[in-house]
Amino acid sequence: MPRCAAARRVKRVHRLARRALLVAAVLLLALGIYVFSRARPQDVPWTALDLGQPIGLFTGRKIAALTGDPAECRALLDRAGARYDVIPEFGDPPHCQVPDALKLAGGARRITLMPDNPSMACPVAAGLAVWEWQVVQPQAQRIFGQHVDVVEHLGVWNCRRMVGTASNAWSEHATADAFDVAGFVLADGTRVNVLKDWNEGGRKAAFLRAVRAGACDLFSTVLSPDYNAAHADHLHLDQAERGAMGRRSCR
């Protein structure tokens, strides 16, 4: 009997030790997550979005999740120093209405959108602003040694279905949640054109691929000439809202 009691005590001590080790491991993990989330809040899904922070693992998902919350979207743009003009709701019901439209204007933005300054859904504007600040301009400086003055585009709002058919799902352009980039104009007047330069090699092709890759961290869908012939002349950037862990496309 004494031996059995001793064996039970040993087992009990081992169980308590294992539980203590498990609790300690959980606490250390929680502490590590806390420290990491404080140092890199943009890399965890539950922290608040800050458009002025470096791009993180969840930045694009958080921007897309702003769909349906225009007040929060505009507040984030305000805090980041972007200027914009709010546009009254427009479009064609029921599939092509834009309730959260705005136009980016001045302030921290250096880039001019041409041939016009289009109205767009707020999450697209947020993505474009961060793309300019943290992708387009840094890559232009790295590759060309100068900044970008103009982004040339093929439009934003277009009340149509995907691929222009009558049966497919509605395009993100129908709600101004997509932006098609045709090219760029550098400070010295040099033009970088998606159609002409994507497959030509050299610095222009390298720049286009770099800004495409950076856009993939900020937009729900990025489609380039590598995707299909329909995108041979532009980069399609959209903010289809798929949730924090939703599937994203980068091609």
C-alpha positions in Angstrom: 0.0 0.0 0.0 2.7 2.5 0.8 4.3 1.9 -2.6 0.9 2.4 -4.3 0.4 5.7 -2.4 3.8 6.9 -3.3 3.3 6.1 -7.0 0.0 8.0 -6.9 1.7 11.0 -5.4 4.4 10.9 -8.1 1.8 10.7 -10.8 -0.1 13.6 -9.2 3.1 15.7 -9.1 3.8 14.9 -12.7 0.2 16.0 -13.8 0.6 19.2 -11.8 4.0 19.8 -13.4 2.6 19.3 -16.9 -0.3 21.6 -16.2 2.0 24.2 -14.9 4.2 23.9 -18.0 1.2 24.2 -20.2 -0.1 27.3 -18.4 3.4 28.8 -18.6 3.6 28.1 -22.4 0.2 29.6 -23.0 1.1 32.7 -21.0 4.4 33.0 -22.9 2.6 32.6 -26.2 0.0 35.3 -25.2 2.8 37.6 -24.1 4.6 37.1 -27.4 1.4 37.8 -29.4 0.8 40.9 -27.3 4.4 42.2 -27.8 4.2 41.4 -31.5 0.8 43.1 -32.0 2.1 46.2 -30.3 5.3 46.3 -32.5 3.5 45.3 -35.7 -0.2 45.9 -35.3 -0.8 45.7 -39.1 0.3 42.1 -39.1 -2.5 40.8 -36.8 -6.2 40.7 -37.7 -7.8 42.2 -34.6 -5.9 45.6 -34.3 -7.3 48.8 -35.6 -6.3 49.9 -39.1 -3.9 52.8 -39.5 -3.3 53.9 -43.1 -0.1 55.7 -42.0 1.6 52.4 -40.8 3.8 50.3 -43.0 1.9 47.7 -45.0 1.3 44.5 -43.0 -0.2 41.1 -43.5 -3.8 42.2 -42.9 -3.7 45.8 -44.2 -5.4 45.0 -47.4 -8.1 42.9 -45.7 -8.8 45.6 -43.2 -9.1 48.2 -46.0 -11.6 46.0 -48.0 -13.6 45.5 -44.8 -14.3 49.2 -44.7 -16.9 48.6 -47.4 -20.2 49.6 -45.8 -18.6 51.9 -43.2 -17.8 55.2 -45.1 -17.5 57.3 -41.9 -14.7 55.1 -40.6 -13.1 55.0 -44.0 -13.0 58.8 -44.3 -11.8 59.1 -40.7 -8.9 56.9 -41.5 -8.0 59.0 -44.5 -8.2 62.1 -42.4 -5.9 60.7 -39.8 -3.4 59.6 -42.5 -3.4 63.2 -44.0 -5.2 62.4 -47.2 -7.5 65.1 -48.6 -10.7 64.3 -50.5 -14.0 65.6 -51.6 -17.2 63.7 -50.6 -19.4 63.0 -53.6 -23.2 62.5 -53.2 -24.5 59.0 -53.8 -24.8 58.2 -57.4 -25.4 55.3 -59.8 -28.2 53.1 -61.1 -30.2 51.0 -58.7 -30.2 48.3 -57.7 -26.8 46.9 -58.7 -24.8 50.0 -59.6 -25.2 52.5 -56.7 -22.2 54.1 -55.0 -23.2 55.3 -51.5 -19.7 56.1 -50.2 -18.1 58.0 -53.1 -15.3 60.5 -52.9 -12.5 62.0 -55.0 -9.0 62.2 -53.7 -7.5 65.7 -53.8 -4.2 67.3 -52.8 -2.8 67.1 -49.3 -0.4 64.2 -48.9 -1.1 63.1 -52.5 1.4 64.0 -55.1 -0.1 61.9 -57.9 -2.6 63.4 -60.3 -5.2 61.0 -61.8 -5.7 61.4 -65.5 -7.6 61.9 -67.8 -9.8 63.0 -64.9 -10.1 62.7 -61.2 -12.8 60.0 -60.9 -15.3 59.3 -58.1 -14.6 56.0 -56.4 -15.7 54.0 -53.3 -13.9 55.0 -50.2 -12.0 51.7 -49.7 -10.5 52.0 -53.2 -9.4 55.5 -52.4 -7.8 54.3 -49.2 -6.0 51.5 -51.0 -4.8 54.0 -53.7 -3.5 56.4 -51.1 -1.4 53.8 -49.3 -0.3 52.4 -52.6 1.0 55.8 -53.7 2.7 56.5 -50.4 4.3 53.1 -49.7 4.6 51.4 -53.1 4.5 53.6 -56.2 6.6 56.5 -55.0 9.3 54.4 -53.2 9.6 52.1 -56.3 9.8 55.0 -58.7 12.6 56.5 -56.6 14.4 53.1 -56.4 14.1 52.3 -60.1 14.1 55.7 -61.8 15.5 58.0 -59.2 12.4 60.3 -59.4 8.8 60.4 -58.4 5.6 59.7 -60.3 3.5 62.8 -61.2 0.5 61.1 -62.9 -1.4 57.8 -62.9 -3.2 57.3 -66.1 -6.4 55.2 -65.7 -9.1 53.6 -67.8 -11.9 54.5 -65.4 -13.6 53.4 -62.2 -17.4 53.3 -62.2 -19.1 51.3 -65.0 -22.5 49.8 -64.6 -21.8 46.4 -66.1 -21.3 42.7 -65.3 -17.9 41.0 -65.4 -16.5 40.4 -68.8 -19.4 42.5 -70.2 -21.9 39.6 -70.4 -25.5 39.6 -69.4 -25.2 36.5 -67.1 -22.0 36.9 -65.1 -21.8 38.5 -61.6 -21.7 42.2 -61.4 -18.3 43.8 -61.8 -16.7 45.7 -58.9 -16.7 48.6 -61.3 -20.5 48.7 -61.0 -20.1 50.1 -57.4 -16.9 52.0 -58.1 -14.9 49.5 -56.1 -12.4 48.9 -58.9 -9.7 51.1 -60.5 -7.9 50.3 -63.8 -4.3 51.6 -64.1 -3.1 52.2 -67.7 0.3 53.8 -66.9 2.3 56.4 -65.2 4.1 59.6 -66.0 7.3 60.4 -64.1 8.5 63.8 -63.0 10.7 64.3 -66.1 7.8 63.3 -68.4 8.8 59.7 -69.0 5.8 57.5 -69.6 5.4 54.0 -68.4 2.6 52.2 -70.2 1.2 48.8 -69.2 0.3 47.8 -72.8 3.7 48.9 -74.3 6.1 48.2 -71.5 4.9 45.1 -69.6 6.8 42.6 -71.7 9.6 44.9 -73.0 12.0 44.2 -70.1 14.2 46.8 -68.6 13.4 49.4 -65.9 9.8 50.1 -67.0 8.8 46.5 -66.9 10.5 46.0 -63.5 8.6 49.1 -62.2 5.2 47.8 -63.4 5.8 44.4 -61.8 7.0 46.0 -58.5 3.9 48.2 -58.2 1.7 45.2 -59.2 3.2 43.1 -56.4 2.8 46.0 -53.9 -0.9 46.4 -54.9 -1.5 42.8 -54.0 -0.9 43.6 -50.3 -3.6 46.4 -50.5 -6.4 45.3 -52.8 -8.7 42.3 -52.8 -8.1 41.6 -56.4 -5.1 42.6 -58.7 -5.2 41.5 -62.3 -2.4 42.3 -64.7 -1.4 41.3 -68.3 -0.1 38.0 -66.8 -3.8 37.1 -66.1 -5.4 37.3 -69.6 -5.6 39.3 -72.8 -8.5 41.4 -71.4 -6.0 42.9 -69.0 -3.2 43.5 -71.5 -3.5 47.2 -71.2 -4.1 47.8 -67.5 -3.7 46.7 -63.9 -7.2 46.0 -62.4 -7.3 46.9 -58.7 -10.5 46.2 -56.7 -11.7 46.1 -53.1 -14.2 43.2 -53.2 -15.1 42.7 -49.6 -14.4 39.1 -48.6 -13.9 39.4 -44.9 -10.7 39.4 -42.8 -9.7 35.9 -43.9 -11.3 35.9 -47.3 -9.8 34.6 -50.5 -7.8 37.2 -52.5 -6.5 37.2 -56.0 -3.2 38.4 -57.3 -2.3 37.6 -60.9 
